[in-house]
Amino acid sequence: MIPGRYYHQQQKLWSLPNTVENMETLKKLFGVSAEFINESKPASMPKPTINKEGEEALLALEQQLRLKAYSHHTIKSYKSALNYFLSFFRAKSPKQITKSEIESYIYHLINKYKISESKQNTIINAIKAYYEHVLGLPRTYYDIQRPKKPVTLPNVLGQEETKRLLEAPTNLKHKAILCTIYSCGLRISELINLRIEDIHKQEGYVFVKGGKGKKDRRTVLSPKLVLLLNEYEEKYKPSYWLFEGQTGGKYSATSIRNVFRKAVKAADANPWATVHTLRHSFATHLLQQGVNMRYVQSMLGHNSPKTTQIYMHVLEINDKVVHSPLDFL
């Protein structure tokens, strides 16, 4: 028996941690019939080094992004991507880099460092932001070929699996954190930024201030969660933020991920799940209960119903839910 193994019911496949021990076990089990693809890790990107003109370009990009009120996370990602880009072309002025050279650079990263589609898009967005907002060049200059967006299904926990996971923590604060994320369909950043005053117990809703895209929204507040939060507040007495660290201030994202990983292990849940899986599960379980998709879209804070529709594809299909046309012949 291989530790950490997990059977994905919908995909009809097994997954297990990528360790040397597990690879050796598989080789012993399947012998020559086993085929291993992409066993080696891609090369690591070298540390970037830029000249003075590159440093000025980074500062100029940060200034423009701050003026346009981009988020701290986006600014950090764009500056990092542009830093590597300028390091690669440090022998040339950014104004002299052609569109074909930019596309060749991205191809180089894909071919040598095996960057993901998401990383590729971040790099393109950073370059686009620099040439558009800083240099003021026309769109045709930085209209770079983008990767085809993969159609993936979100990872979702079953309802019994979710229940085991939420009941796993023995620490009251940890239990309250995970239950709040799942019960309200929150992102980690939204949970961290929750204030005590955002929990409207009498009206029965949670106010999410400045979620993704700097959008405010309301989401559902479970009576069960109210009881749990009352118990939590009585014991820990938070002063401003709903969940505070040991020395005050906001609870950290790293701590939440650690709490989640321990709960996954204790509940023997899907080891590939992340904290964001609770948000995916929130949406899917609501749709399984027949909740109108427009309500789900509003609670998740999605701009487009197309983003919410992805959860419709996750709903379990079996002979009790849908009948094959063969049954009617």
PEUR-V735740 format. One record per residue. N is the residue number from 1. PSI is psi in whole degrees, 0 to 359 (none if undefined). OMEGA is omega in whole degrees, -180 to 180 (999 if undefined). Layout:
# PEUR-V735740
{{N	PSI	OMEGA} {N	PSI	OMEGA}}
This chain:
# PEUR-V735740
{{1	130	-178} {2	121	180} {3	144	178} {4	1	-179} {5	152	179} {6	133	179} {7	123	179} {8	107	-172} {9	315	-175} {10	323	180} {11	347	-180} {12	51	179} {13	160	177} {14	146	172} {15	150	179} {16	157	-178} {17	139	-178} {18	84	179} {19	161	179} {20	319	-179} {21	317	-180} {22	324	177} {23	317	179} {24	321	178} {25	316	180} {26	320	179} {27	323	178} {28	323	-177} {29	317	-172} {30	347	176} {31	223	-176} {32	343	-180} {33	348	-179} {34	138	178} {35	123	-179} {36	124	-177} {37	138	179} {38	47	179} {39	325	-176} {40	148	179} {41	147	177} {42	159	180} {43	149	178} {44	141	179} {45	136	-180} {46	157	179} {47	130	-176} {48	145	174} {49	124	-177} {50	160	179} {51	184	-177} {52	322	179} {53	324	177} {54	320	178} {55	319	178} {56	324	179} {57	319	178} {58	317	179} {59	320	180} {60	320	178} {61	315	180} {62	318	180} {63	313	-179} {64	320	-179} {65	324	178} {66	321	178} {67	328	179} {68	7	175} {69	38	173} {70	154	-179} {71	158	179} {72	319	-179} {73	317	-180} {74	317	179} {75	316	180} {76	316	-180} {77	316	-179} {78	319	180} {79	320	179} {80	314	-179} {81	318	-180} {82	328	178} {83	313	178} {84	321	180} {85	312	-179} {86	328	177} {87	320	-180} {88	323	-178} {89	32	-174} {90	342	179} {91	352	-178} {92	155	173} {93	141	180} {94	328	-178} {95	342	-178} {96	353	-178} {97	125	-177} {98	166	179} {99	319	180} {100	325	177} {101	323	178} {102	315	-179} {103	325	176} {104	323	178} {105	315	-179} {106	321	176} {107	321	178} {108	317	180} {109	320	179} {110	314	-175} {111	318	-174} {112	320	-173} {113	0	175} {114	45	-179} {115	150	-178} {116	169	177} {117	323	180} {118	314	178} {119	321	179} {120	316	180} {121	322	178} {122	317	179} {123	315	180} {124	318	180} {125	321	-180} {126	315	179} {127	317	179} {128	316	-180} {129	320	-179} {130	311	-177} {131	331	-179} {132	307	-172} {133	330	-177} {134	307	-177} {135	342	178} {136	31	-179} {137	156	-179} {138	157	-175} {139	326	-177} {140	336	-177} {141	320	-175} {142	18	178} {143	81	-170} {144	145	179} {145	127	-180} {146	156	178} {147	151	174} {148	130	-176} {149	124	-180} {150	144	177} {151	101	-178} {152	153	177} {153	139	179} {154	147	177} {155	129	-176} {156	141	176} {157	148	173} {158	163	-176} {159	318	178} {160	322	178} {161	319	178} {162	317	180} {163	316	179} {164	319	-178} {165	317	-178} {166	333	179} {167	352	-175} {168	317	-177} {169	136	176} {170	341	177} {171	128	-176} {172	318	-180} {173	317	180} {174	318	178} {175	317	-179} {176	322	180} {177	309	-178} {178	320	180} {179	324	179} {180	317	179} {181	312	-179} {182	313	-175} {183	330	-176} {184	353	-179} {185	45	-174} {186	154	166} {187	163	179} {188	313	-178} {189	325	-180} {190	322	178} {191	315	-179} {192	324	-176} {193	6	177} {194	131	174} {195	161	178} {196	321	-177} {197	350	179} {198	347	180} {199	101	-177} {200	87	-172} {201	322	-179} {202	318	-178} {203	341	176} {204	39	176} {205	162	175} {206	131	179} {207	121	179} {208	111	-176} {209	128	176} {210	51	176} {211	197	-179} {212	134	-176} {213	13	180} {214	38	-179} {215	134	172} {216	149	176} {217	172	173} {218	148	175} {219	169	-172} {220	148	175} {221	113	-178} {222	136	174} {223	327	177} {224	321	179} {225	324	178} {226	315	179} {227	318	180} {228	318	180} {229	325	177} {230	316	179} {231	318	180} {232	314	-178} {233	325	178} {234	323	-177} {235	315	-172} {236	340	177} {237	61	177} {238	148	-175} {239	322	-178} {240	300	176} {241	144	-179} {242	318	178} {243	115	-177} {244	153	177} {245	177	-178} {246	328	-180} {247	17	-179} {248	177	-178} {249	182	-177} {250	147	172} {251	145	-174} {252	151	178} {253	323	180} {254	318	179} {255	320	180} {256	318	179} {257	322	178} {258	319	177} {259	317	-179} {260	316	-179} {261	319	178} {262	320	180} {263	320	178} {264	315	-179} {265	316	-179} {266	327	-178} {267	357	-176} {268	44	-180} {269	179	-179} {270	113	-177} {271	347	180} {272	356	-180} {273	151	175} {274	176	178} {275	324	-180} {276	340	177} {277	329	177} {278	323	177} {279	317	176} {280	318	-178} {281	321	176} {282	310	-178} {283	314	-177} {284	318	-179} {285	325	176} {286	316	180} {287	325	177} {288	331	179} {289	359	178} {290	14	178} {291	137	180} {292	134	-175} {293	332	180} {294	324	176} {295	318	180} {296	317	178} {297	316	-179} {298	318	-179} {299	330	178} {300	340	-179} {301	27	179} {302	138	176} {303	319	-174} {304	141	176} {305	339	180} {306	326	178} {307	322	-179} {308	331	-176} {309	339	-180} {310	330	-179} {311	340	176} {312	330	-179} {313	346	-178} {314	341	-177} {315	137	-175} {316	132	177} {317	123	176} {318	179	-174} {319	356	177} {320	340	-179} {321	314	-178} {322	136	179} {323	138	177} {324	147	177} {325	340	176} {326	328	-178} {327	340	-175} {328	359	180} {329	none	999}}
